[in-house]
Amino acid sequence: MQKLENISRLLNTNVYIKRDDLTGIGLGSNKVRKLEFLLADTKRKGAEVVFTTGGAQSNHAMLTAVCAKKPGMEPILF
């Protein structure tokens, strides 16, 4: 979370944003947030392998692979 000082001062209230570019995984993005919840649920259900598909140099495929490896799952990309 990052406080937006100028807007907070202008509105006379504290305004914060969540910086997806600072998630620490790949390029960040809303995809990382979504994958965090989907893969945690998948891992809880006992999955060990994650399959996904995407075009050449797919940002989705790259982020899925990185996020799957974090909890020890094996990503397979098509």
Beta strands, then each sheet from edge to edge (+ up, - down):
strand 1: 2-3
strand 2: 16-17
strand 3: 49-52
strand 4: 74-77
sheet 1: 1+ 2-
sheet 2: 3+ 4+
end
